[in-house]
Amino acid sequence: MSSQPTAATLGELKASGYATKPVKEEIRHNLILKLSRAEPLFPGVMGYENTVIPQTINAILGCQDIIFLGERGQAKSRIVRSLTSLLDEWTPILDGTEIPEDPLHPITKAGQDLVAEHGDATPIRWLHRDERYGEKLATPDITIADIIGEVDPIKVAEGRYLSDELTLHYGLVPRMNKGIFAINELPDLAERIQVGLLNLLEERDVQIRGHKVRLPVDVFILATANPEDYTNRGRIITPLKDRYGAQIRTHYPEHIEQEIDILEQEANVLALSDYKLTVPDFMKEIIAEVTHHARRSPDINQRSGVSVRASIANYEVMVANAYRRALVLNEAEVVPRISDLEYIAPSFQGKVEFEAMEDGQEDKITQRIVQAATKKVFDARHELEDLAPIIESFNDGLAIEIGDAVYAEDYQSIIDKIPGLAERITADTASTKACDVEFILEGLHLNKLLNKHAVAGRSTYTG
């Protein structure tokens, strides 16, 4: 954070040569500077390099208000909030007015009277960019008073006339003058409230009840919405939709690698004290594939979407179960295994909506999705021809029992029992070898080359 400018009065501000820019031009100017310096625009936002980000840049360069349209968990709010980084770090406002006002061009009667009374001695203060952002989650109980403003009965009781502008109590939009205001889930606003936004988006002013007051507020207006609400239910009035300059469609990560990058960035994996955490790449791929399979599953309500948060939560639970095992078995290395995947059901089911509502169907659907994801990752990494000796040993009567509570060291004896398995193991520690063994056996089972009998947290593979 740079140091706050020192000008403390209107006169000092004028002497410094400060020039006012409308907030959209300010954002546009700073965007151009960042682009010319090749600075990152949206840190932490992944998968939008060729879609959402270029569209957002174009909208800002065109000084347009924006509505981000997408299902839950598509980083809409993160993008909106990160736009504050395009504001000047410090901006001057009048000190002593109810809403932030440009000292050189005050818009309320209170601000104009303050400048008229004190002239160049009018006090100013500096507002940091983080204070110039406000948002509101649209709910049916929101009123015009919340968004625009209302007559303040306390001020009336103090002796002011209803016709006096000073009786007004300003809402969220005027209080974000010289800043950014975002409405989350815009279609949930009542239609009469949406009507109240029309002037704001077109004429750039607000009107409060019957007062002859015109406040030319300088605000960058953003909104987010879910496509189901925005299009199918018709809950946004056409004139309001028409007034937004750009409608930008967000989406889920298109590639597994992007999903993995996001879950690695966002997963809340706390310190494991003296334990070493190792998560094989194929286990991360399986977690990401579970989410991608769910987004294509007819058993999952696709209108609600399957958020990236599903990948994050599933990853956290998988690691947590591996950590629990390490604590119970007193093993120094925490390595998730295939057998840990059965514990992700609660986190997965909490992040999706199922089409089938019969009891027990959720568990069956979850199991099918996890198995499909595991098979896809296995098939991409192993050729069945290379595993022929392993398959033959099971066909000759071999049976192997594994489970999430089996010691990692015990898997070495399994490797020794199965001809050809040692050659397919690439891991170098007992815990990572155990993970490899489970992955290979489960992959052969899912390819219908091994039978599997699971009970009480243990699985037995046979030919």
MOURWO-V920151 format. One record per backbone hydrogen bond with DSSP energy under -1.0 kcal/mol. CO is the residue of the C=O (numbers start at 1). NH is the residue of the N-H. If there is no record, write none. Layout:
BEGIN
<<CO & NH> <CO & NH>>
END
This chain:
BEGIN
<<8 & 124> <9 & 13> <10 & 14> <11 & 15> <12 & 16> <13 & 18> <14 & 17> <22 & 26> <23 & 27> <24 & 28> <25 & 29> <26 & 30> <27 & 31> <28 & 32> <29 & 33> <30 & 34> <31 & 35> <32 & 36> <33 & 37> <34 & 39> <42 & 45> <48 & 53> <51 & 55> <52 & 56> <53 & 57> <54 & 58> <55 & 59> <56 & 60> <57 & 61> <58 & 62> <59 & 64> <60 & 63> <65 & 246> <66 & 223> <67 & 248> <68 & 225> <69 & 250> <75 & 79> <76 & 80> <77 & 81> <78 & 82> <81 & 84> <82 & 85> <83 & 86> <84 & 87> <89 & 129> <91 & 127> <93 & 125> <101 & 94> <108 & 112> <109 & 113> <110 & 114> <111 & 115> <112 & 116> <113 & 117> <114 & 118> <115 & 119> <118 & 121> <119 & 122> <120 & 11> <122 & 10> <123 & 95> <125 & 93> <127 & 91> <128 & 131> <129 & 132> <132 & 180> <134 & 182> <136 & 184> <139 & 142> <143 & 147> <144 & 148> <144 & 149> <146 & 172> <147 & 173> <148 & 171> <150 & 169> <152 & 156> <153 & 157> <154 & 158> <155 & 160> <156 & 159> <161 & 164> <164 & 167> <165 & 168> <167 & 152> <169 & 150> <171 & 175> <173 & 176> <174 & 177> <176 & 179> <179 & 220> <180 & 134> <181 & 222> <182 & 136> <183 & 224> <184 & 138> <185 & 188> <186 & 189> <190 & 194> <191 & 195> <192 & 196> <194 & 197> <195 & 198> <197 & 201> <198 & 202> <199 & 203> <199 & 204> <199 & 205> <206 & 215> <208 & 211> <211 & 213> <215 & 217> <218 & 178> <220 & 181> <221 & 66> <222 & 183> <223 & 68> <224 & 186> <225 & 70> <226 & 230> <227 & 231> <228 & 233> <229 & 235> <237 & 241> <238 & 242> <246 & 67> <248 & 69> <255 & 259> <256 & 260> <257 & 261> <258 & 262> <259 & 263> <260 & 264> <261 & 265> <262 & 266> <263 & 267> <267 & 269> <272 & 275> <276 & 334> <280 & 284> <281 & 285> <282 & 286> <283 & 287> <284 & 288> <285 & 289> <286 & 290> <287 & 291> <288 & 292> <289 & 293> <290 & 294> <291 & 295> <293 & 296> <297 & 300> <299 & 355> <307 & 310> <308 & 312> <309 & 313> <310 & 314> <311 & 315> <312 & 316> <313 & 317> <314 & 318> <315 & 319> <316 & 320> <317 & 321> <318 & 322> <319 & 323> <320 & 324> <321 & 325> <322 & 326> <323 & 327> <324 & 328> <325 & 329> <326 & 331> <332 & 276> <334 & 278> <337 & 340> <338 & 341> <340 & 343> <341 & 344> <344 & 348> <345 & 349> <346 & 350> <348 & 351> <353 & 301> <358 & 361> <360 & 364> <361 & 365> <362 & 366> <363 & 367> <364 & 368> <365 & 369> <366 & 370> <367 & 371> <368 & 372> <369 & 373> <370 & 374> <371 & 375> <372 & 376> <373 & 377> <374 & 378> <375 & 379> <376 & 380> <378 & 381> <378 & 382> <384 & 387> <385 & 388> <387 & 391> <388 & 392> <389 & 393> <390 & 394> <391 & 395> <392 & 396> <393 & 398> <394 & 397> <400 & 461> <402 & 459> <403 & 406> <408 & 411> <409 & 412> <411 & 415> <412 & 416> <413 & 417> <414 & 418> <418 & 421> <421 & 424> <429 & 433> <430 & 434> <431 & 435> <432 & 436> <433 & 437> <434 & 438> <435 & 439> <436 & 440> <437 & 441> <438 & 442> <439 & 443> <440 & 444> <441 & 445> <442 & 446> <443 & 447> <444 & 449> <445 & 448> <451 & 462> <453 & 460> <455 & 458> <457 & 404> <458 & 455> <459 & 402> <460 & 453> <461 & 400> <462 & 451>>
END
